[in-house]
Amino acid sequence: MELLINHHEAIFMVGKSHTQIPLTFALERAASGLTPERRNEIKNSFSLPNLVATNDDIVDGERIKGVEKVAPLSLFSAERIDYSLHRIRHYTASDPEHFQHFVLFTNYQRYVDEFIEFGKNEVEAGRYDMLVEPGGRITQRGKKPSKDLIAKPPQMPAYHLVREGRGGISMVNIGVGPSNAKTVTDHLAVLRSHAWLMVGHCGGLRGSQRLGDYVLAHAYLRDDHVLDGALPTAIPLPTIAEVQVALANAVSETTGLKGKSLKARLRTGTVVTTDDRNWELRIDELALRFNQSRAIAIDMESATIAANGYRFRVPYGTLLCVSDRPLHGEIKLPGMADVFYEKSVSQHLQIGIRAMELLRDEAASGTLHSRKLRSFDEPAFR
C-alpha cells in the first residue's frame, strides 16, 4: 500500500460493501442440520452465492482499463475467492490455510506415499513444523498424529509439509486426466502460490529414451481441451526461466550427473497433454502432429497445469519420468511397472522437493515472479 501511495498518491477508503457476504461463505455449516424445507426458506432471508459475480473476468483480462470506471486491486473478486476456498476443502479435504506457497502435483499415489515418509522424517528432524494430511491429521515432532486417517479420501487429497510463513511444500494427488488438473488449479489460484510443479509419469515418444529418464517440458502441445475457451491454444505458454533452471539443477544435484551424462538422462522438449487415455489406438492420425511439434513425451495433466499457471500468474514447470514407451514396444505391464516404480519414485520426488527449495530461495530474494506472466494492465496486488 505504501507503494501505491508513493507512486500514485492513492487515497484509501474503508467502508461497508454493497455486496452482502453469502450465508454459506460466512458460516460454512450454517444450513447443514436443516431440513430441505427450511433450507429452501434461507434464500428469503439471507444472501446466497451469486455465480454471475463469481467469475474470472479480471484474471482473464476481460475488464479493460479505461472502459470501466473502477479498476480492480486484485486478480479475483471476493465472491470468487470465497467460492474457491470452500471448493478447496471439498476436493482436497484440507483447510486452505494449510496449503504452502510451493505446490507439487502428481498423478500417482506412490509419490504421495513417499512424500508422507519424507515429511515425517523432516518434521522429526526439526526442519519443518508439521505434516498435515487430509482431514486435518497433524503430525508434529515427538508427538503422535492428532487423529486417525480419514475414512473416505477426497477426490484429490492434499498433504502439507508446513514451515513458517507458508514456506513449506504441499503435494496434491490430482489423479489422471486434465479435468482434475484444471479443477484444482482453478481453486488453488486464489491462494497465490509461488510455484506449481508437476512431477509424474509420462509416455516417452523417442526411441533414444529409456525407462526412468526425465523429461523437462520446454513447450506444450495442448490436446487436453479443458481450457480452450479460457485460453485459446494459439496463445503460447512461455517457459519460466527460474523454474527451468531450478529443475535442471535439482536433477543434477540429486542424480550426481553432469555434462553429457546429464543430457542423456534429462531431455528437454515438447510435452503433449491429451484428454484421451487410449491415444495409442489413434497413432496413425497423431503421428504427424507429434512429429511436427517435436514432441518427446505425452501425459494427461502437465499442459493443463501450465496453462492455468500462465492464466493465474503462478510460475509453473514440469518434470516427468518416462514410465513406458508405447511407440517402441514398451508398454506398462504389472510386473515391469512395479520394479520401475520402486526405483524411480523416490529419486524423482527428491528432485521435485529440491527444486522447490531452490525456488523458495528465489522467492525470498524477490527474483522468482516473472514479468512475462503479467498482462498490460495488471492489478496492484498479485
C-alpha positions in Angstrom: 0.0 0.0 0.0 2.9 2.3 0.6 4.0 1.8 -3.0 0.6 2.9 -4.2 0.7 6.0 -2.0 4.2 6.9 -3.1 3.8 6.3 -6.8 0.1 7.2 -7.4 -0.9 9.4 -4.5 -3.7 7.0 -3.8 -6.4 7.6 -1.2 -7.7 4.6 0.7 -11.3 4.4 2.0 -12.7 1.6 4.1 -16.4 1.2 4.4 -19.4 -1.1 4.2 -19.6 -3.1 0.9 -22.6 -3.0 -1.3 -22.2 -6.8 -1.7 -23.5 -9.0 1.0 -21.5 -12.0 2.2 -23.4 -15.2 1.4 -24.5 -17.1 4.5 -22.8 -20.3 3.3 -19.5 -18.4 2.9 -19.7 -16.7 6.3 -20.9 -19.8 8.2 -19.9 -22.9 6.3 -22.1 -25.4 8.1 -25.0 -23.0 8.9 -27.5 -24.9 6.9 -26.1 -28.4 7.3 -28.6 -29.5 10.0 -31.7 -28.0 8.4 -34.5 -29.9 6.7 -34.8 -29.5 2.9 -37.9 -27.3 3.5 -36.0 -25.0 5.9 -33.0 -24.8 3.5 -35.3 -23.6 0.8 -36.5 -20.8 3.1 -33.0 -19.5 3.6 -33.0 -17.6 0.3 -35.9 -15.4 1.5 -33.8 -14.1 4.5 -30.1 -14.4 3.6 -27.9 -13.7 0.7 -26.8 -16.8 -1.3 -23.7 -17.2 -3.6 -24.1 -15.2 -6.8 -22.5 -17.2 -9.6 -22.8 -14.3 -12.0 -20.3 -12.3 -9.9 -18.2 -15.4 -9.3 -16.0 -15.4 -12.4 -12.6 -14.9 -13.9 -13.2 -11.7 -15.8 -10.4 -9.9 -14.0 -7.7 -12.5 -14.3 -8.6 -13.3 -17.9 -8.3 -9.7 -18.9 -11.9 -9.1 -19.8 -12.1 -5.9 -17.8 -10.3 -3.4 -20.0 -8.6 -0.3 -18.4 -10.3 2.9 -19.4 -13.6 1.3 -20.2 -14.5 0.6 -16.6 -14.5 3.5 -14.1 -13.3 1.3 -11.2 -10.1 -0.7 -11.6 -9.6 -3.9 -9.6 -6.9 -4.1 -6.9 -6.5 -7.9 -7.2 -6.9 -10.7 -9.7 -10.0 -12.2 -8.1 -13.2 -10.8 -6.7 -14.3 -11.6 -3.1 -17.0 -13.9 -4.3 -14.5 -15.8 -6.5 -12.1 -16.2 -3.6 -14.7 -17.4 -1.1 -16.1 -19.8 -3.6 -12.7 -21.4 -4.2 -11.7 -21.6 -0.6 -14.8 -23.7 0.0 -14.1 -25.8 -3.1 -10.5 -26.5 -1.9 -11.9 -28.0 1.3 -14.3 -30.2 -0.7 -11.8 -31.5 -3.3 -8.7 -31.9 -1.1 -10.0 -32.4 2.5 -7.6 -29.7 3.5 -8.2 -26.3 5.1 -6.8 -23.6 2.7 -4.6 -22.2 5.5 -2.6 -25.4 5.5 -1.6 -25.0 1.8 2.0 -23.9 1.4 3.4 -21.5 -1.2 5.1 -24.3 -3.2 2.8 -26.9 -4.6 3.7 -30.2 -6.2 1.2 -32.0 -8.3 1.4 -35.7 -9.1 -0.7 -38.3 -10.9 0.3 -41.4 -8.9 -0.3 -42.4 -5.2 3.2 -43.8 -4.9 4.6 -40.2 -4.9 2.3 -39.4 -2.1 3.4 -42.4 0.0 7.0 -41.3 -0.5 6.1 -37.7 0.4 4.5 -38.7 3.6 7.6 -40.7 4.7 9.8 -37.9 3.7 7.6 -35.4 5.6 7.6 -37.4 8.8 11.4 -37.6 8.8 11.8 -33.9 8.1 9.4 -33.0 10.9 11.2 -35.2 13.3 14.5 -33.7 12.3 13.1 -30.2 13.0 13.4 -28.9 9.5 9.6 -28.4 9.2 7.0 -27.6 11.7 4.4 -30.3 11.0 2.9 -32.6 8.4 -0.8 -32.2 7.7 -2.7 -34.9 5.9 -6.3 -34.9 4.6 -9.0 -34.4 7.2 -6.6 -32.3 9.4 -4.5 -35.1 10.6 -1.4 -33.4 12.1 1.9 -34.9 12.9 4.4 -32.8 14.9 7.9 -33.6 16.3 7.8 -36.1 19.1 4.0 -36.4 19.1 1.6 -39.0 17.8 -0.7 -38.0 14.9 -3.6 -35.8 16.1 -6.3 -38.2 14.7 -6.8 -41.3 12.7 -6.5 -41.4 8.9 -9.5 -40.0 7.1 -12.1 -42.8 6.4 -13.0 -41.7 2.9 -10.3 -40.0 0.9 -11.4 -36.9 -1.2 -11.2 -36.7 -4.9 -7.8 -35.0 -4.8 -6.1 -35.5 -1.4 -3.5 -32.9 -0.4 -0.6 -33.2 2.0 1.3 -30.3 3.5 4.9 -30.1 4.9 4.5 -26.8 6.9 7.0 -24.1 7.5 6.7 -20.6 9.0 5.2 -18.1 6.6 3.7 -20.9 4.4 7.2 -21.5 3.1 6.8 -25.3 3.1 5.7 -27.7 0.4 2.2 -29.1 -0.4 1.5 -32.1 -2.6 -1.8 -32.8 -4.3 -2.6 -36.2 -5.9 -4.7 -35.0 -8.9 -5.2 -38.5 -10.3 -5.2 -39.0 -14.0 -6.7 -36.5 -16.5 -6.9 -32.8 -17.4 -10.3 -32.2 -15.8 -8.9 -32.7 -12.2 -5.8 -30.7 -13.1 -8.0 -27.8 -14.2 -10.4 -28.0 -11.3 -7.8 -28.0 -8.5 -5.6 -25.2 -10.1 -8.7 -23.1 -10.7 -9.3 -23.0 -7.0 -5.7 -23.0 -5.7 -5.1 -19.9 -7.8 -6.7 -17.7 -5.1 -4.1 -18.7 -2.6 -1.4 -17.0 -4.7 1.2 -19.8 -4.7 4.8 -19.0 -5.5 5.3 -22.1 -7.8 3.4 -25.1 -9.2 5.4 -28.1 -10.3 4.0 -31.3 -12.0 6.0 -34.4 -11.1 4.6 -37.6 -12.5 4.9 -40.2 -15.1 4.7 -39.9 -18.9 5.0 -42.0 -22.0 8.3 -41.5 -23.8 7.9 -40.9 -27.6 11.5 -41.0 -28.7 13.5 -44.2 -29.5 16.5 -43.0 -27.6 14.7 -42.6 -24.3 14.9 -45.2 -21.6 12.5 -46.1 -18.8 13.4 -43.8 -15.9 14.7 -41.0 -18.0 13.5 -37.5 -17.1 11.6 -35.0 -19.3 11.8 -31.3 -18.6 8.9 -29.6 -20.5 10.1 -26.7 -22.7 6.9 -26.4 -24.6 3.4 -27.9 -24.6 1.1 -29.3 -27.2 -2.3 -28.7 -25.7 -4.6 -31.5 -26.7 -6.4 -31.5 -23.3 -9.1 -29.1 -24.5 -10.4 -28.3 -21.0 -9.1 -24.7 -21.2 -9.6 -23.9 -24.8 -12.4 -21.4 -24.0 -10.5 -19.6 -21.3 -7.1 -19.7 -23.0 -7.1 -20.4 -26.8 -4.5 -22.9 -27.9 -3.0 -20.3 -30.2 -1.7 -18.5 -27.1 1.9 -19.7 -26.4 2.9 -20.9 -22.9 6.4 -19.5 -22.2 8.7 -21.5 -20.0 9.7 -19.7 -16.8 13.5 -19.5 -16.8 13.8 -19.5 -13.0 11.8 -22.7 -12.8 13.6 -24.4 -15.6 17.0 -23.7 -14.1 15.8 -24.9 -10.6 14.6 -28.2 -12.1 17.7 -28.8 -14.1 20.0 -28.0 -11.2 17.9 -30.2 -8.9 18.2 -33.2 -11.3 22.0 -32.7 -11.5 22.3 -32.4 -7.7 20.1 -35.4 -6.9 21.5 -37.8 -9.5 25.1 -36.6 -9.4 25.1 -36.3 -13.2 26.7 -33.5 -15.2 27.5 -32.7 -18.8 26.8 -35.3 -21.4 25.7 -37.8 -18.8 23.1 -35.4 -17.5 21.8 -34.6 -21.0 21.5 -38.4 -21.7 19.2 -38.7 -18.7 17.4 -35.4 -18.8 15.7 -34.5 -22.1 14.2 -31.1 -22.8 11.4 -30.7 -25.3 7.7 -30.6 -26.1 5.2 -32.5 -23.9 1.9 -33.5 -25.3 -1.1 -33.4 -22.9 -4.0 -35.4 -24.2 -7.6 -36.0 -22.9 -7.6 -39.5 -24.5 -6.0 -42.2 -22.3 -6.1 -44.6 -25.2 -4.3 -42.3 -27.6 -2.2 -45.2 -28.7 -5.2 -46.5 -30.7 -5.1 -43.4 -32.9 -1.4 -43.2 -33.6 -1.9 -43.2 -37.4 -3.7 -39.8 -37.1 -1.5 -38.4 -34.3 2.0 -39.4 -35.7 2.3 -36.3 -38.0 1.2 -34.0 -35.2 3.7 -35.4 -32.8 6.4 -35.2 -35.4 5.7 -31.6 -36.3 5.6 -30.5 -32.7 8.9 -32.3 -31.9 7.2 -34.0 -29.0 9.3 -36.1 -26.7 6.6 -37.2 -24.1 2.9 -37.5 -23.6 0.8 -37.2 -20.4 -2.7 -36.0 -19.4 -2.1 -33.2 -16.9 1.1 -31.1 -17.5 -0.1 -28.6 -20.1 -3.3 -28.1 -18.2 -1.4 -27.0 -15.1 1.0 -24.9 -17.1 -1.9 -23.2 -18.9 -3.6 -22.3 -15.6 -0.3 -21.2 -14.2 0.0 -18.8 -17.1 -3.5 -17.6 -16.7 -3.2 -17.1 -13.0 0.4 -15.7 -12.9 1.8 -18.6 -10.9 5.3 -19.7 -12.0 4.9 -23.3 -13.4 7.1 -26.2 -14.5 7.0 -29.9 -15.4 9.4 -32.7 -14.7 8.2 -36.1 -15.8 9.7 -39.6 -15.6 9.4 -41.9 -18.6 7.4 -45.0 -17.4 6.7 -46.6 -20.7 7.4 -46.2 -24.5 4.3 -47.5 -26.2 5.5 -46.4 -29.7 8.6 -48.6 -29.3 7.1 -51.7 -27.8 7.5 -51.0 -24.1 4.0 -50.7 -22.7 3.1 -50.8 -19.0 2.8 -54.3 -17.7 2.2 -55.0 -14.0 5.5 -56.8 -13.2 7.7 -54.3 -15.2 5.8 -51.3 -13.7 6.3 -52.4 -10.1 10.1 -52.7 -10.5 10.2 -49.4 -12.3 8.2 -47.6 -9.6 10.3 -48.9 -6.8 13.5 -47.5 -8.4 12.2 -44.2 -9.8 9.6 -42.6 -7.5 11.9 -41.8 -4.6 14.6 -40.1 -6.7 12.0 -38.2 -8.8 10.3 -36.9 -5.7 13.6 -35.8 -4.2 14.3 -33.8 -7.3 10.9 -32.1 -7.1 11.5 -31.2 -3.4 15.0 -29.9 -4.1 13.7 -27.8 -7.0 11.1 -26.2 -4.6 13.9 -25.5 -2.1 15.8 -23.6 -4.8 12.6 -21.7 -5.8 12.0 -20.8 -2.2 15.4 -19.1 -2.2 14.4 -17.3 -5.4 11.1 -16.1 -3.9 12.8 -14.9 -0.8 15.2 -12.8 -2.9 12.4 -11.4 -5.0 13.5 -12.9 -8.3 11.0 -15.7 -8.8 7.9 -14.0 -10.2 8.5 -13.4 -13.9 7.3 -10.3 -15.7 6.4 -12.5 -18.7 3.3 -13.6 -16.9 2.0 -10.1 -16.3 -0.7 -8.6 -18.6 -0.8 -5.0 -19.9 -3.0 -3.7 -17.1 -2.1 -5.8 -14.1 -4.0 -5.2 -10.8 -1.9 -3.6 -8.0 -1.7 -6.8 -5.9 -0.6 -10.2 -7.1 
